[in-house]
């Protein structure tokens, strides 16, 4: 009942929005009230061009809020944020967290950092930082739209980094790209590092390119809606059959997860575990749902609400439970400042060991 009222208020406010930024700001206030990933706002246009964020990437590493990438010459990477607008960074993030729903403290912090970076109500923030040289400095940092350089990842979407050893980032693939990758490389793949951080529906298609005896399919239980905003009347069971060119049980797998791993990526971690097919490294996932149906909004945006669930053939639920990797690997500042990813580096190392042991 409370959520219904909040949604109704959000729809009324969004209907009165004059600009896309007005709409984005209205919806962003609502998103923080829902469980992780239960509400997502999609754009049919290039809304990302309108998003203005601080020209820095911020990570929580070794109990510090560290700038790992910067487009500001006054604020080098490696600087540690001490205060935001005269308030300590810890209390600032904690205050944001008071109004955020999250299934783990780590994911709540991640969301709070995102809110700090993209606070649509303010054009700038005054940050007090500890510079790498040990000096302290206060700087007013404006939110700009120059974010492409920050978002470029240091690793390619897929790469062969050793004989028979490949790395794949599911966040940067669609089904067609994945199909082409396996068609071109399946005969020489002996091991895969699968990056399952974040949310990406493409991970379910990964299983379609392999054959495996005891892994027949994933069952998706999806509610049926007669129209967008009608209550669901029935459920459809949608099996995702496993078929393809390779034999998954003959391929060494190392998968990566952390607190940003949610939805389908998280469910597939359990699927791999239950079939004893992969070694997982990284940090605990967040135990989050995925989404299904959509509600149209003004300005070409769509809101989707989460009702989806998934189970394996035995009826074991695969979404909504946090996944704890077998090998815990934490992020570290020195590796981040070298534009490297500690989790990927470790995963590659483990996969090469597994391939060598197989010879």
Secondary structure, DSSP 8 states (H G I E B T S, - for coil): -HHHHHHHHHHHHHHT--SHHHHHHHHHHHHTTSSTTTEEEEESS-GGGT--EESEEEEEETTEEEEEEES-TTS-TT-EEEEETTEEHHHHHHHHHTT---SSHHHHHHHHHHHHHT-TT-SEEEEEEE-TTS-EEEEEEEEES--HHHH--SS-SEEEEETTEEEEEGGG--HHHHHHHHHHHTTT--EEEEE--S--TTHHHHGGGEE-SS--EEEEEEEE-SSTTS---EEEEEEEE--SSEEGGGSEEEEEE-TT--THHHHHHHHHHHTT--EEEES----------EEE-GGGEEEEE---EEE-TT--B-SSS----SEE----HHHHHTT--HHHHHHHHHHHHHHHHH-
